[in-house]
Amino acid sequence: MRLTWLARRWLKTSISQRFLKVITMDHDAAGFGGWTREDLISRIRELERLKLADQTGPSSREQRNSKTSYPSAHPRRKIALKFTYHGAHYSGLEYQGLPSRLPTVEGVLFDALVRCRLVDPEAGFQGCGWEKCGRTDKGVSAAAQVVSFWVRSAFGEVKRPQEDIGEETSTEAKAETSDSPPVEKVNNNDGPGLEGDLAMMGDWDEAPTNASLEQPAEATSEIPYIFRLNRALPPTIRVLAWSPVADEFSARFSCRWRHYKYFFSPRGLDLAAMQDAASRLVGEHDFRNLCKVDASKQLTSFTRSILSAAINPVEDNPHLYVLDLVGRAFLYNQVRHIMAVLFLVGSRLEQPSIIDALLNVDGDSPHPPSREGEPQPPVVSGKPYYEMADPLPLVLWDTGYDEDVVSWRADYETESEDMSQKSLANNVCNVLQSLLDRSEIHTALDAHFLRAAEKHHRPTPLYFPIGAEGTISIQKESVLPVPLGGGAHKRAAGYTPLLERGRKDTPEEINERWRLGKGAKRMDRKNAVAASEEPS
């Protein structure tokens, strides 16, 4: 029987109100004013799935196979997993306890591990010893992100979590007792986990692990981790390789270096000036003026080592250039801050020497000029106000581990010449090639739309016109853009040099204010909980 229009409208409204009430009751503090229709539908489906699971419980088949399917009832081994993801589709890498508009990469990857029955869902991240090379913010991508954890294996002895993971043998404890320089601990449980930049790739220089690998098994005898996970993952996340690792291996602490790429259009930019500025980053410097200070981390050292920094053309794409930045460890949002200043240099709003000034933070030990004939750079103890670059073009390109620590490999399904149709359909290269084909179609369409618009509209000047003596000459009432990367710009009618802008508080002042405010309240709550748990 067909419903009348009024009946359909009433039914739709009633269902929507019912689900909206369920959502708001469940997450009243989250706020849903900015959620789109797709966001609400996704949340409704998630709640319905959870409600159905609670009502029905495990199926009879799951009950019969509970002993054989439960990951902790099987042998386990520690592995490193290398994977790629397109950050535009996710709310960053870090798993979040609170609901978000988009899923997180960690959440999707861990769910896939659970569906493949490779980890224990009840034990969670901590139960499998989960560690990541670094965290990425919303919109930031990775081509070689690495995580390490204990996973179900096809051979060996059954290992219980308490046998593998303990506070006394944690990676942090091993790092503190090693011969490496002392490192500063970071509480990774603070905040919602939206860290920056491929950022917090380390809040310190990680202590490397040089332990030898366990003897690798034959590829055909182990569970095909890559094949199974990629079948359970969306196309925007692809597992590339896995490696057996030693028990003490850490995806974070064992990493020797990180290589980031930031892609950008060179239109209107002085690439030679950008290269000059980038080369001044190489070496060990205090980068407090080129990062975001997270007071909850209580960092006291902002010195990091940059191994190389170069502006290069993108291979096979004459329309793009890229900043190649390699360092041992990076601060919160450090790469995006660096790129923002390089854009100012490239648009001739700042001189390359601005990098020397931003790195000259100690008045008691000032830096000399890095180029002959340049004046002494001024001391900048507090970061000037400026907006960091857009996250979209930023990619964690590669991560460096010692050859005797990891041995990356693929599954036999992807190595065999006689692959099944199912294997071919889930081939990593095939999936990524399909995504590239669609992206090229979008690029071609956008180029045609631009040519169509140019028949009727004249483009405005790209950036501020710079006079012979470095002065900015603009017409009255004109508004011109300052590049931020990824096609984003900040529109302004004028430009104030960085060194003439207001300054933020120093990291010491920011840390002290947090300790007396939120930090003190947090400590009071911890003390109250500890006191309530003490036996009377």
C-alpha positions, 0 to 999 in steps of 0.5 A: 500500500502506498503511503500518502505524502502527509503520512510519509512526511509524518513518518520521516519526521517522527523517526528523525526526532526519535533518533535525534533524541537518542543521539543528543541523550547519548552525547549531550556535551558534544554539540550537534549544531554544525553536523551535516545530514551525513554526519547525523545519519552515520551516527544513527547507524552506529547507535543502531548497530550498537543497540542491536548488538546489545540486544542480540548478544553473540550469535550461536556461531560466534559462541561455538567458535569463541575459543578458536576466534578469540585472539588471546587464545592463539599464538601472538607475535609483535609486528610493525605495520606500514600503511598509507592514508589520505588525511582529508577523509579523517579527523587525524590519526589519533583515536578519540574518545569523543564523537567526531564528524569524521572517523580517525585513522587509528579507530578505523584501523583498529576496527579492521584488526578486530573484524579480522580477529587479529587483536583482542577488542576488550583489551583495546590499544593498551592491551596489544602494546599499541605504539605509533611513529607519530600523530597527524592532525585532521587533513594531514596524510601519510605515505609511510606511517608505522605502528607496532603492536602484538597481533595474532599469529599462525604459529608459536606459543600462546602468549598472554598480554601480561607476559608481553606487556608490563609497566616495568618493561615498557618502552619508556622505561627502557629508554630511560635506562639506556645510554641515550640522552634522557628524554622527556615523558609525554602524557599521551592521554591528555586532550582529545588526541588531535595533535598536529602536523604529523606532529608530535612525531616526537616531543623529543629525540627518540632513543633508537632500538638496535635489538635483533629481529626474531627469526622470520617465518616463511611467508606462506606460513603466517597469516596474510596480514596485508591481504586481510586488513586491506579487504576490511579497510576503506580504499583511503587506508592501505596497508603496505607492508609488515615486519616481524620485530623484537619484543622491545621494538617501538614504532616511535622510539626506534625511528631514526628520522622522519621525512615530510613533504609539503606540496605547493604551487609555485605560481608567483613565488620566489623559489630561490628565496624559499630555498635560501630560507629553508637551508637555514633550518638545517642543524640543531636549533630552538624551534619554539617560534616555529611550532605550537606550544601545548601547555599540557605537555609541559615541554621545556626543550624545543631544540630539534635537529633538521638533517636536510631541507630543500625546495624541489620540483615534483617528479612527473608534475611540472605544476607543483613543487615540494618542501622536503624536510628530514629531521630526527624529531619534530614539535607540535605543528612544526612543519606547518609553521615552517611552511607558513614562513616560507610562503611569506618569503616566497611571496617576498613579504619577508626576507630569507633572514627571517628564519635566522631571527625566529631561531635566535631566541636566547639573548644571552647567547645570540646567533650570528648571521648565517650569511656574510654581509647580513646584519645581526639577527634580532633576538625573538624570545616570543613567537610573533602572531601568524597563521600556520599553513594548511594541513592538506598538502602535508604528508609523512613521506617516509620513516627511517629504521635500522635495517637490522630492526625491521624487515618489510615484507608483503603477503604471499597473495601479492607476491605470487604470480598465480593470484586469485581474482579476489587478490587482484581486486584487492591489490594495493597498487590497483586500488591506489591507481583507481584513486589516482584516476579519479583524482586526475578526472577531478583535476581535468574538470577543475582546469576546464571550469577555470578556462570557462571562467576566464572567458568572462572574468579577469584574475586579480593580482596574485600577491602583493606587488613589491617595490624595488626597495622591498616596499609594498605598493597596493592600490586603494581599497584593494584586498590581496591574498597571503598564501597558506598552501593547499589553495588557501589564502588569507585576504588582507588589505595590507601586510605587517612584517612578522617582527613588527607584530605582537608576540605571544607569551614565552613557553615558560609563561604558557607552561606556568599558567597551565600549571597554576590553572588546568594543571592544578585542577587535574592534579587535584582530581588525580589526588582525590581519585587516589585517596578514594581508592586507598583502603580505609 
